Amino acid sequence: MPIVPELQSRPLLIPCSGGALAADLALPAAARALVLFAHGSGSDRRSPRNGAVATHLQRLGLATLLIDLRPGAQTLLAAVDWVALQPELAPLPLGLFGASSGAAAVLEVAARRPEQVRALVSRGGRPDLARAVLGLVRCPTLLIVGGEDRGVVELNAWAAERLRCPHALVVVPGAGHLFAEAGALEAVAAASGTWFDRQLCRR
């Protein structure tokens, strides 16, 4: 896959209640959309797994914003609201990518900001932690789980039955919770890229 031409990358500080959030923005030339990443507990914006997915999206012409989040959805909500005020970012269709417990945060924010969030992807997520808002999510939602992550597969299937938005569940055969197996993370990146390209860039 070709290298992204004219990719601008820079660190940011996003204001929020109680301080600021460290973030990394990557903005390809003529970016077609923006995807904001929410990591799981015990991780941060430098997660190599999220970084690999972000790099794939950048090659597709999507801007990415990886943020150091605190537990819960409030800081992610602050980041989404901040994006809406930035002249270079606000015009871009917005997608959210949540990993592990970060999936609950992106679902909560999607339910609270239906006019802003246009698509969502969960990787190895815990959508059951956002059970109160599953029926309120309106954007197209993709749930990706590893086939060997059996408990999480069941939780995602349970959540999918409660979603009232367009959605899909992708099970990556042979993959565990961290998608460390050969080809597993590439499958996540490919599925995420296809979903965001279709939902954010082809309307």
PyMOL CGO cylinders between C-alpha atoms (Angstrom):
from pymol import cmd
from pymol.cgo import CYLINDER

trace = [
    CYLINDER, 0.00, 0.00, 0.00, 1.45, 3.44, -0.90, 0.3, 1, 1, 1, 1, 1, 1,
    CYLINDER, 1.45, 3.44, -0.90, 2.75, 5.90, 1.66, 0.3, 1, 1, 1, 1, 1, 1,
    CYLINDER, 2.75, 5.90, 1.66, 0.38, 8.76, 2.39, 0.3, 1, 1, 1, 1, 1, 1,
    CYLINDER, 0.38, 8.76, 2.39, 1.51, 11.89, 0.52, 0.3, 1, 1, 1, 1, 1, 1,
    CYLINDER, 1.51, 11.89, 0.52, 1.78, 15.13, 2.48, 0.3, 1, 1, 1, 1, 1, 1,
    CYLINDER, 1.78, 15.13, 2.48, 0.81, 13.64, 5.82, 0.3, 1, 1, 1, 1, 1, 1,
    CYLINDER, 0.81, 13.64, 5.82, 0.91, 16.26, 8.55, 0.3, 1, 1, 1, 1, 1, 1,
    CYLINDER, 0.91, 16.26, 8.55, 1.38, 14.88, 12.07, 0.3, 1, 1, 1, 1, 1, 1,
    CYLINDER, 1.38, 14.88, 12.07, 1.47, 16.95, 15.22, 0.3, 1, 1, 1, 1, 1, 1,
    CYLINDER, 1.47, 16.95, 15.22, 0.83, 16.64, 18.96, 0.3, 1, 1, 1, 1, 1, 1,
    CYLINDER, 0.83, 16.64, 18.96, -2.05, 18.53, 20.52, 0.3, 1, 1, 1, 1, 1, 1,
    CYLINDER, -2.05, 18.53, 20.52, -3.49, 19.39, 23.90, 0.3, 1, 1, 1, 1, 1, 1,
    CYLINDER, -3.49, 19.39, 23.90, -7.29, 19.24, 23.98, 0.3, 1, 1, 1, 1, 1, 1,
    CYLINDER, -7.29, 19.24, 23.98, -8.89, 21.22, 26.81, 0.3, 1, 1, 1, 1, 1, 1,
    CYLINDER, -8.89, 21.22, 26.81, -11.32, 19.41, 29.07, 0.3, 1, 1, 1, 1, 1, 1,
    CYLINDER, -11.32, 19.41, 29.07, -12.62, 19.65, 32.60, 0.3, 1, 1, 1, 1, 1, 1,
    CYLINDER, -12.62, 19.65, 32.60, -9.79, 19.19, 35.07, 0.3, 1, 1, 1, 1, 1, 1,
    CYLINDER, -9.79, 19.19, 35.07, -6.93, 19.71, 32.62, 0.3, 1, 1, 1, 1, 1, 1,
    CYLINDER, -6.93, 19.71, 32.62, -6.01, 18.84, 29.06, 0.3, 1, 1, 1, 1, 1, 1,
    CYLINDER, -6.01, 18.84, 29.06, -5.83, 15.67, 26.98, 0.3, 1, 1, 1, 1, 1, 1,
    CYLINDER, -5.83, 15.67, 26.98, -2.63, 14.82, 25.11, 0.3, 1, 1, 1, 1, 1, 1,
    CYLINDER, -2.63, 14.82, 25.11, -3.40, 13.84, 21.53, 0.3, 1, 1, 1, 1, 1, 1,
    CYLINDER, -3.40, 13.84, 21.53, -1.73, 13.07, 18.21, 0.3, 1, 1, 1, 1, 1, 1,
    CYLINDER, -1.73, 13.07, 18.21, -3.35, 14.32, 15.01, 0.3, 1, 1, 1, 1, 1, 1,
    CYLINDER, -3.35, 14.32, 15.01, -2.41, 12.92, 11.60, 0.3, 1, 1, 1, 1, 1, 1,
    CYLINDER, -2.41, 12.92, 11.60, -3.92, 14.86, 8.72, 0.3, 1, 1, 1, 1, 1, 1,
    CYLINDER, -3.92, 14.86, 8.72, -3.41, 13.60, 5.15, 0.3, 1, 1, 1, 1, 1, 1,
    CYLINDER, -3.41, 13.60, 5.15, -3.62, 16.10, 2.32, 0.3, 1, 1, 1, 1, 1, 1,
    CYLINDER, -3.62, 16.10, 2.32, -7.24, 16.46, 1.19, 0.3, 1, 1, 1, 1, 1, 1,
    CYLINDER, -7.24, 16.46, 1.19, -8.44, 14.31, 4.09, 0.3, 1, 1, 1, 1, 1, 1,
    CYLINDER, -8.44, 14.31, 4.09, -11.87, 12.82, 3.42, 0.3, 1, 1, 1, 1, 1, 1,
    CYLINDER, -11.87, 12.82, 3.42, -12.93, 12.15, 7.02, 0.3, 1, 1, 1, 1, 1, 1,
    CYLINDER, -12.93, 12.15, 7.02, -11.66, 12.06, 10.60, 0.3, 1, 1, 1, 1, 1, 1,
    CYLINDER, -11.66, 12.06, 10.60, -11.54, 9.06, 12.94, 0.3, 1, 1, 1, 1, 1, 1,
    CYLINDER, -11.54, 9.06, 12.94, -11.09, 9.62, 16.67, 0.3, 1, 1, 1, 1, 1, 1,
    CYLINDER, -11.09, 9.62, 16.67, -9.60, 6.70, 18.64, 0.3, 1, 1, 1, 1, 1, 1,
    CYLINDER, -9.60, 6.70, 18.64, -10.54, 5.68, 22.19, 0.3, 1, 1, 1, 1, 1, 1,
    CYLINDER, -10.54, 5.68, 22.19, -8.19, 3.17, 23.84, 0.3, 1, 1, 1, 1, 1, 1,
    CYLINDER, -8.19, 3.17, 23.84, -9.10, 0.68, 26.53, 0.3, 1, 1, 1, 1, 1, 1,
    CYLINDER, -9.10, 0.68, 26.53, -8.13, 0.71, 30.19, 0.3, 1, 1, 1, 1, 1, 1,
    CYLINDER, -8.13, 0.71, 30.19, -4.43, 0.22, 30.83, 0.3, 1, 1, 1, 1, 1, 1,
    CYLINDER, -4.43, 0.22, 30.83, -3.51, 1.67, 27.43, 0.3, 1, 1, 1, 1, 1, 1,
    CYLINDER, -3.51, 1.67, 27.43, -2.93, 5.13, 25.96, 0.3, 1, 1, 1, 1, 1, 1,
    CYLINDER, -2.93, 5.13, 25.96, -2.79, 6.95, 22.63, 0.3, 1, 1, 1, 1, 1, 1,
    CYLINDER, -2.79, 6.95, 22.63, 0.48, 5.18, 21.76, 0.3, 1, 1, 1, 1, 1, 1,
    CYLINDER, 0.48, 5.18, 21.76, -1.19, 1.75, 21.67, 0.3, 1, 1, 1, 1, 1, 1,
    CYLINDER, -1.19, 1.75, 21.67, 0.61, -0.14, 18.87, 0.3, 1, 1, 1, 1, 1, 1,
    CYLINDER, 0.61, -0.14, 18.87, -2.63, -1.87, 17.86, 0.3, 1, 1, 1, 1, 1, 1,
    CYLINDER, -2.63, -1.87, 17.86, -4.58, 1.35, 17.48, 0.3, 1, 1, 1, 1, 1, 1,
    CYLINDER, -4.58, 1.35, 17.48, -1.54, 2.89, 15.81, 0.3, 1, 1, 1, 1, 1, 1,
    CYLINDER, -1.54, 2.89, 15.81, -1.50, 0.15, 13.18, 0.3, 1, 1, 1, 1, 1, 1,
    CYLINDER, -1.50, 0.15, 13.18, -5.19, 0.69, 12.39, 0.3, 1, 1, 1, 1, 1, 1,
    CYLINDER, -5.19, 0.69, 12.39, -4.67, 4.47, 12.30, 0.3, 1, 1, 1, 1, 1, 1,
    CYLINDER, -4.67, 4.47, 12.30, -1.81, 4.11, 9.82, 0.3, 1, 1, 1, 1, 1, 1,
    CYLINDER, -1.81, 4.11, 9.82, -4.03, 2.02, 7.53, 0.3, 1, 1, 1, 1, 1, 1,
    CYLINDER, -4.03, 2.02, 7.53, -6.78, 4.64, 7.68, 0.3, 1, 1, 1, 1, 1, 1,
    CYLINDER, -6.78, 4.64, 7.68, -4.31, 7.42, 6.90, 0.3, 1, 1, 1, 1, 1, 1,
    CYLINDER, -4.31, 7.42, 6.90, -3.28, 5.55, 3.75, 0.3, 1, 1, 1, 1, 1, 1,
    CYLINDER, -3.28, 5.55, 3.75, -6.93, 5.63, 2.73, 0.3, 1, 1, 1, 1, 1, 1,
    CYLINDER, -6.93, 5.63, 2.73, -6.98, 9.40, 3.11, 0.3, 1, 1, 1, 1, 1, 1,
    CYLINDER, -6.98, 9.40, 3.11, -8.62, 9.55, 6.53, 0.3, 1, 1, 1, 1, 1, 1,
    CYLINDER, -8.62, 9.55, 6.53, -7.32, 11.83, 9.28, 0.3, 1, 1, 1, 1, 1, 1,
    CYLINDER, -7.32, 11.83, 9.28, -6.82, 10.23, 12.70, 0.3, 1, 1, 1, 1, 1, 1,
    CYLINDER, -6.82, 10.23, 12.70, -6.84, 11.64, 16.21, 0.3, 1, 1, 1, 1, 1, 1,
    CYLINDER, -6.84, 11.64, 16.21, -5.45, 9.44, 18.99, 0.3, 1, 1, 1, 1, 1, 1,
    CYLINDER, -5.45, 9.44, 18.99, -6.08, 10.73, 22.51, 0.3, 1, 1, 1, 1, 1, 1,
    CYLINDER, -6.08, 10.73, 22.51, -5.03, 9.89, 26.06, 0.3, 1, 1, 1, 1, 1, 1,
    CYLINDER, -5.03, 9.89, 26.06, -8.41, 9.42, 27.70, 0.3, 1, 1, 1, 1, 1, 1,
    CYLINDER, -8.41, 9.42, 27.70, -9.51, 9.09, 31.30, 0.3, 1, 1, 1, 1, 1, 1,
    CYLINDER, -9.51, 9.09, 31.30, -12.03, 6.42, 32.32, 0.3, 1, 1, 1, 1, 1, 1,
    CYLINDER, -12.03, 6.42, 32.32, -15.60, 6.99, 31.18, 0.3, 1, 1, 1, 1, 1, 1,
    CYLINDER, -15.60, 6.99, 31.18, -17.04, 8.90, 28.26, 0.3, 1, 1, 1, 1, 1, 1,
    CYLINDER, -17.04, 8.90, 28.26, -16.76, 12.49, 29.48, 0.3, 1, 1, 1, 1, 1, 1,
    CYLINDER, -16.76, 12.49, 29.48, -13.25, 13.16, 28.17, 0.3, 1, 1, 1, 1, 1, 1,
    CYLINDER, -13.25, 13.16, 28.17, -14.11, 11.60, 24.81, 0.3, 1, 1, 1, 1, 1, 1,
    CYLINDER, -14.11, 11.60, 24.81, -17.20, 13.78, 24.68, 0.3, 1, 1, 1, 1, 1, 1,
    CYLINDER, -17.20, 13.78, 24.68, -15.00, 16.83, 25.34, 0.3, 1, 1, 1, 1, 1, 1,
    CYLINDER, -15.00, 16.83, 25.34, -12.73, 15.79, 22.47, 0.3, 1, 1, 1, 1, 1, 1,
    CYLINDER, -12.73, 15.79, 22.47, -15.67, 15.40, 20.07, 0.3, 1, 1, 1, 1, 1, 1,
    CYLINDER, -15.67, 15.40, 20.07, -16.97, 18.82, 21.06, 0.3, 1, 1, 1, 1, 1, 1,
    CYLINDER, -16.97, 18.82, 21.06, -13.48, 20.28, 20.58, 0.3, 1, 1, 1, 1, 1, 1,
    CYLINDER, -13.48, 20.28, 20.58, -13.26, 18.81, 17.08, 0.3, 1, 1, 1, 1, 1, 1,
    CYLINDER, -13.26, 18.81, 17.08, -16.53, 20.53, 16.18, 0.3, 1, 1, 1, 1, 1, 1,
    CYLINDER, -16.53, 20.53, 16.18, -14.91, 23.91, 16.93, 0.3, 1, 1, 1, 1, 1, 1,
    CYLINDER, -14.91, 23.91, 16.93, -11.76, 23.41, 14.82, 0.3, 1, 1, 1, 1, 1, 1,
    CYLINDER, -11.76, 23.41, 14.82, -11.99, 25.00, 11.35, 0.3, 1, 1, 1, 1, 1, 1,
    CYLINDER, -11.99, 25.00, 11.35, -9.77, 22.36, 9.70, 0.3, 1, 1, 1, 1, 1, 1,
    CYLINDER, -9.77, 22.36, 9.70, -11.50, 19.38, 11.34, 0.3, 1, 1, 1, 1, 1, 1,
    CYLINDER, -11.50, 19.38, 11.34, -15.15, 20.33, 11.79, 0.3, 1, 1, 1, 1, 1, 1,
    CYLINDER, -15.15, 20.33, 11.79, -16.05, 19.91, 8.07, 0.3, 1, 1, 1, 1, 1, 1,
    CYLINDER, -16.05, 19.91, 8.07, -14.76, 16.32, 8.03, 0.3, 1, 1, 1, 1, 1, 1,
    CYLINDER, -14.76, 16.32, 8.03, -17.28, 13.50, 8.60, 0.3, 1, 1, 1, 1, 1, 1,
    CYLINDER, -17.28, 13.50, 8.60, -16.48, 12.05, 12.02, 0.3, 1, 1, 1, 1, 1, 1,
    CYLINDER, -16.48, 12.05, 12.02, -16.04, 8.41, 12.96, 0.3, 1, 1, 1, 1, 1, 1,
    CYLINDER, -16.04, 8.41, 12.96, -15.14, 6.84, 16.29, 0.3, 1, 1, 1, 1, 1, 1,
    CYLINDER, -15.14, 6.84, 16.29, -12.94, 3.79, 16.89, 0.3, 1, 1, 1, 1, 1, 1,
    CYLINDER, -12.94, 3.79, 16.89, -13.07, 2.17, 20.33, 0.3, 1, 1, 1, 1, 1, 1,
    CYLINDER, -13.07, 2.17, 20.33, -10.90, -0.66, 21.63, 0.3, 1, 1, 1, 1, 1, 1,
    CYLINDER, -10.90, -0.66, 21.63, -11.76, -2.91, 24.58, 0.3, 1, 1, 1, 1, 1, 1,
    CYLINDER, -11.76, -2.91, 24.58, -13.48, -0.79, 27.27, 0.3, 1, 1, 1, 1, 1, 1,
    CYLINDER, -13.48, -0.79, 27.27, -13.07, 2.23, 24.97, 0.3, 1, 1, 1, 1, 1, 1,
    CYLINDER, -13.07, 2.23, 24.97, -15.87, 0.75, 22.89, 0.3, 1, 1, 1, 1, 1, 1,
    CYLINDER, -15.87, 0.75, 22.89, -18.35, 1.60, 25.62, 0.3, 1, 1, 1, 1, 1, 1,
    CYLINDER, -18.35, 1.60, 25.62, -17.15, 5.21, 25.60, 0.3, 1, 1, 1, 1, 1, 1,
    CYLINDER, -17.15, 5.21, 25.60, -17.57, 5.61, 21.84, 0.3, 1, 1, 1, 1, 1, 1,
    CYLINDER, -17.57, 5.61, 21.84, -21.06, 4.10, 21.98, 0.3, 1, 1, 1, 1, 1, 1,
    CYLINDER, -21.06, 4.10, 21.98, -22.07, 6.51, 24.74, 0.3, 1, 1, 1, 1, 1, 1,
    CYLINDER, -22.07, 6.51, 24.74, -20.71, 9.50, 22.82, 0.3, 1, 1, 1, 1, 1, 1,
    CYLINDER, -20.71, 9.50, 22.82, -22.36, 8.37, 19.58, 0.3, 1, 1, 1, 1, 1, 1,
    CYLINDER, -22.36, 8.37, 19.58, -25.69, 8.18, 21.43, 0.3, 1, 1, 1, 1, 1, 1,
    CYLINDER, -25.69, 8.18, 21.43, -25.19, 11.68, 22.87, 0.3, 1, 1, 1, 1, 1, 1,
    CYLINDER, -25.19, 11.68, 22.87, -23.90, 13.32, 19.68, 0.3, 1, 1, 1, 1, 1, 1,
    CYLINDER, -23.90, 13.32, 19.68, -25.93, 11.68, 16.87, 0.3, 1, 1, 1, 1, 1, 1,
    CYLINDER, -25.93, 11.68, 16.87, -25.56, 14.71, 14.58, 0.3, 1, 1, 1, 1, 1, 1,
    CYLINDER, -25.56, 14.71, 14.58, -21.76, 14.62, 14.77, 0.3, 1, 1, 1, 1, 1, 1,
    CYLINDER, -21.76, 14.62, 14.77, -20.81, 10.94, 14.88, 0.3, 1, 1, 1, 1, 1, 1,
    CYLINDER, -20.81, 10.94, 14.88, -21.39, 9.33, 11.48, 0.3, 1, 1, 1, 1, 1, 1,
    CYLINDER, -21.39, 9.33, 11.48, -19.83, 5.88, 11.93, 0.3, 1, 1, 1, 1, 1, 1,
    CYLINDER, -19.83, 5.88, 11.93, -18.35, 3.70, 14.66, 0.3, 1, 1, 1, 1, 1, 1,
    CYLINDER, -18.35, 3.70, 14.66, -16.02, 0.70, 14.93, 0.3, 1, 1, 1, 1, 1, 1,
    CYLINDER, -16.02, 0.70, 14.93, -15.42, -1.40, 18.05, 0.3, 1, 1, 1, 1, 1, 1,
    CYLINDER, -15.42, -1.40, 18.05, -12.32, -3.66, 18.24, 0.3, 1, 1, 1, 1, 1, 1,
    CYLINDER, -12.32, -3.66, 18.24, -12.45, -6.41, 20.84, 0.3, 1, 1, 1, 1, 1, 1,
    CYLINDER, -12.45, -6.41, 20.84, -14.88, -4.15, 22.63, 0.3, 1, 1, 1, 1, 1, 1,
    CYLINDER, -14.88, -4.15, 22.63, -17.16, -4.36, 25.63, 0.3, 1, 1, 1, 1, 1, 1,
    CYLINDER, -17.16, -4.36, 25.63, -20.36, -2.85, 24.25, 0.3, 1, 1, 1, 1, 1, 1,
    CYLINDER, -20.36, -2.85, 24.25, -22.24, -4.44, 27.13, 0.3, 1, 1, 1, 1, 1, 1,
    CYLINDER, -22.24, -4.44, 27.13, -20.74, -1.73, 29.36, 0.3, 1, 1, 1, 1, 1, 1,
    CYLINDER, -20.74, -1.73, 29.36, -22.85, 0.75, 27.39, 0.3, 1, 1, 1, 1, 1, 1,
    CYLINDER, -22.85, 0.75, 27.39, -26.04, -1.31, 27.58, 0.3, 1, 1, 1, 1, 1, 1,
    CYLINDER, -26.04, -1.31, 27.58, -28.15, 1.68, 28.62, 0.3, 1, 1, 1, 1, 1, 1,
    CYLINDER, -28.15, 1.68, 28.62, -27.51, 3.50, 25.33, 0.3, 1, 1, 1, 1, 1, 1,
    CYLINDER, -27.51, 3.50, 25.33, -27.26, 0.70, 22.76, 0.3, 1, 1, 1, 1, 1, 1,
    CYLINDER, -27.26, 0.70, 22.76, -30.77, 1.36, 21.47, 0.3, 1, 1, 1, 1, 1, 1,
    CYLINDER, -30.77, 1.36, 21.47, -30.00, 5.08, 21.13, 0.3, 1, 1, 1, 1, 1, 1,
    CYLINDER, -30.00, 5.08, 21.13, -27.00, 4.78, 18.79, 0.3, 1, 1, 1, 1, 1, 1,
    CYLINDER, -27.00, 4.78, 18.79, -27.95, 5.93, 15.29, 0.3, 1, 1, 1, 1, 1, 1,
    CYLINDER, -27.95, 5.93, 15.29, -24.72, 5.74, 13.30, 0.3, 1, 1, 1, 1, 1, 1,
    CYLINDER, -24.72, 5.74, 13.30, -23.64, 2.60, 11.39, 0.3, 1, 1, 1, 1, 1, 1,
    CYLINDER, -23.64, 2.60, 11.39, -21.72, 0.43, 13.85, 0.3, 1, 1, 1, 1, 1, 1,
    CYLINDER, -21.72, 0.43, 13.85, -19.18, -2.32, 13.18, 0.3, 1, 1, 1, 1, 1, 1,
    CYLINDER, -19.18, -2.32, 13.18, -18.27, -4.76, 15.96, 0.3, 1, 1, 1, 1, 1, 1,
    CYLINDER, -18.27, -4.76, 15.96, -14.99, -6.67, 15.41, 0.3, 1, 1, 1, 1, 1, 1,
    CYLINDER, -14.99, -6.67, 15.41, -14.02, -9.52, 17.73, 0.3, 1, 1, 1, 1, 1, 1,
    CYLINDER, -14.02, -9.52, 17.73, -11.49, -12.33, 17.75, 0.3, 1, 1, 1, 1, 1, 1,
    CYLINDER, -11.49, -12.33, 17.75, -12.90, -15.80, 17.24, 0.3, 1, 1, 1, 1, 1, 1,
    CYLINDER, -12.90, -15.80, 17.24, -10.95, -17.17, 20.21, 0.3, 1, 1, 1, 1, 1, 1,
    CYLINDER, -10.95, -17.17, 20.21, -12.07, -14.34, 22.51, 0.3, 1, 1, 1, 1, 1, 1,
    CYLINDER, -12.07, -14.34, 22.51, -15.16, -16.36, 23.26, 0.3, 1, 1, 1, 1, 1, 1,
    CYLINDER, -15.16, -16.36, 23.26, -16.67, -14.40, 26.13, 0.3, 1, 1, 1, 1, 1, 1,
    CYLINDER, -16.67, -14.40, 26.13, -16.32, -11.16, 24.21, 0.3, 1, 1, 1, 1, 1, 1,
    CYLINDER, -16.32, -11.16, 24.21, -17.83, -12.75, 21.08, 0.3, 1, 1, 1, 1, 1, 1,
    CYLINDER, -17.83, -12.75, 21.08, -20.93, -13.57, 23.13, 0.3, 1, 1, 1, 1, 1, 1,
    CYLINDER, -20.93, -13.57, 23.13, -21.10, -10.06, 24.60, 0.3, 1, 1, 1, 1, 1, 1,
    CYLINDER, -21.10, -10.06, 24.60, -20.84, -8.50, 21.14, 0.3, 1, 1, 1, 1, 1, 1,
    CYLINDER, -20.84, -8.50, 21.14, -23.52, -10.79, 19.73, 0.3, 1, 1, 1, 1, 1, 1,
    CYLINDER, -23.52, -10.79, 19.73, -25.75, -9.81, 22.66, 0.3, 1, 1, 1, 1, 1, 1,
    CYLINDER, -25.75, -9.81, 22.66, -25.09, -6.11, 22.00, 0.3, 1, 1, 1, 1, 1, 1,
    CYLINDER, -25.09, -6.11, 22.00, -25.69, -6.47, 18.26, 0.3, 1, 1, 1, 1, 1, 1,
    CYLINDER, -25.69, -6.47, 18.26, -29.20, -7.77, 18.95, 0.3, 1, 1, 1, 1, 1, 1,
    CYLINDER, -29.20, -7.77, 18.95, -29.95, -4.57, 20.87, 0.3, 1, 1, 1, 1, 1, 1,
    CYLINDER, -29.95, -4.57, 20.87, -28.62, -2.07, 18.36, 0.3, 1, 1, 1, 1, 1, 1,
    CYLINDER, -28.62, -2.07, 18.36, -31.27, -0.26, 16.33, 0.3, 1, 1, 1, 1, 1, 1,
    CYLINDER, -31.27, -0.26, 16.33, -28.82, 1.26, 13.83, 0.3, 1, 1, 1, 1, 1, 1,
    CYLINDER, -28.82, 1.26, 13.83, -27.28, -0.34, 10.74, 0.3, 1, 1, 1, 1, 1, 1,
    CYLINDER, -27.28, -0.34, 10.74, -24.63, -2.69, 12.13, 0.3, 1, 1, 1, 1, 1, 1,
    CYLINDER, -24.63, -2.69, 12.13, -22.45, -5.70, 11.45, 0.3, 1, 1, 1, 1, 1, 1,
    CYLINDER, -22.45, -5.70, 11.45, -20.49, -8.18, 13.55, 0.3, 1, 1, 1, 1, 1, 1,
    CYLINDER, -20.49, -8.18, 13.55, -17.16, -9.43, 12.16, 0.3, 1, 1, 1, 1, 1, 1,
    CYLINDER, -17.16, -9.43, 12.16, -15.45, -12.37, 13.86, 0.3, 1, 1, 1, 1, 1, 1,
    CYLINDER, -15.45, -12.37, 13.86, -11.76, -12.75, 12.95, 0.3, 1, 1, 1, 1, 1, 1,
    CYLINDER, -11.76, -12.75, 12.95, -11.05, -16.52, 12.94, 0.3, 1, 1, 1, 1, 1, 1,
    CYLINDER, -11.05, -16.52, 12.94, -8.30, -17.68, 15.27, 0.3, 1, 1, 1, 1, 1, 1,
    CYLINDER, -8.30, -17.68, 15.27, -7.74, -14.27, 16.84, 0.3, 1, 1, 1, 1, 1, 1,
    CYLINDER, -7.74, -14.27, 16.84, -7.59, -13.58, 20.57, 0.3, 1, 1, 1, 1, 1, 1,
    CYLINDER, -7.59, -13.58, 20.57, -8.50, -10.44, 22.48, 0.3, 1, 1, 1, 1, 1, 1,
    CYLINDER, -8.50, -10.44, 22.48, -5.36, -8.53, 21.45, 0.3, 1, 1, 1, 1, 1, 1,
    CYLINDER, -5.36, -8.53, 21.45, -5.37, -9.71, 17.80, 0.3, 1, 1, 1, 1, 1, 1,
    CYLINDER, -5.37, -9.71, 17.80, -1.69, -10.63, 18.18, 0.3, 1, 1, 1, 1, 1, 1,
    CYLINDER, -1.69, -10.63, 18.18, -1.92, -13.63, 15.85, 0.3, 1, 1, 1, 1, 1, 1,
    CYLINDER, -1.92, -13.63, 15.85, -0.43, -13.45, 12.36, 0.3, 1, 1, 1, 1, 1, 1,
    CYLINDER, -0.43, -13.45, 12.36, -2.71, -11.47, 10.06, 0.3, 1, 1, 1, 1, 1, 1,
    CYLINDER, -2.71, -11.47, 10.06, -5.31, -10.71, 12.76, 0.3, 1, 1, 1, 1, 1, 1,
    CYLINDER, -5.31, -10.71, 12.76, -4.58, -7.02, 13.19, 0.3, 1, 1, 1, 1, 1, 1,
    CYLINDER, -4.58, -7.02, 13.19, -4.35, -6.60, 9.43, 0.3, 1, 1, 1, 1, 1, 1,
    CYLINDER, -4.35, -6.60, 9.43, -7.86, -8.06, 9.21, 0.3, 1, 1, 1, 1, 1, 1,
    CYLINDER, -7.86, -8.06, 9.21, -9.07, -5.52, 11.79, 0.3, 1, 1, 1, 1, 1, 1,
    CYLINDER, -9.07, -5.52, 11.79, -7.47, -2.65, 9.89, 0.3, 1, 1, 1, 1, 1, 1,
    CYLINDER, -7.47, -2.65, 9.89, -8.92, -3.79, 6.56, 0.3, 1, 1, 1, 1, 1, 1,
    CYLINDER, -8.92, -3.79, 6.56, -12.44, -4.22, 7.95, 0.3, 1, 1, 1, 1, 1, 1,
    CYLINDER, -12.44, -4.22, 7.95, -12.26, -0.85, 9.72, 0.3, 1, 1, 1, 1, 1, 1,
    CYLINDER, -12.26, -0.85, 9.72, -10.98, 0.91, 6.63, 0.3, 1, 1, 1, 1, 1, 1,
    CYLINDER, -10.98, 0.91, 6.63, -13.73, -0.53, 4.46, 0.3, 1, 1, 1, 1, 1, 1,
    CYLINDER, -13.73, -0.53, 4.46, -16.40, 0.42, 7.00, 0.3, 1, 1, 1, 1, 1, 1,
    CYLINDER, -16.40, 0.42, 7.00, -15.22, 3.99, 7.48, 0.3, 1, 1, 1, 1, 1, 1,
    CYLINDER, -15.22, 3.99, 7.48, -14.66, 4.50, 3.77, 0.3, 1, 1, 1, 1, 1, 1,
    CYLINDER, -14.66, 4.50, 3.77, -18.19, 3.32, 2.98, 0.3, 1, 1, 1, 1, 1, 1,
    CYLINDER, -18.19, 3.32, 2.98, -19.97, 5.12, 5.82, 0.3, 1, 1, 1, 1, 1, 1,
    CYLINDER, -19.97, 5.12, 5.82, -18.00, 8.38, 5.95, 0.3, 1, 1, 1, 1, 1, 1,
    CYLINDER, -18.00, 8.38, 5.95, -16.75, 8.98, 2.43, 0.3, 1, 1, 1, 1, 1, 1,
    CYLINDER, -16.75, 8.98, 2.43, -19.36, 7.58, 0.04, 0.3, 1, 1, 1, 1, 1, 1,
    CYLINDER, -19.36, 7.58, 0.04, -22.57, 9.35, 1.02, 0.3, 1, 1, 1, 1, 1, 1,
]
cmd.load_cgo(trace, "trace")
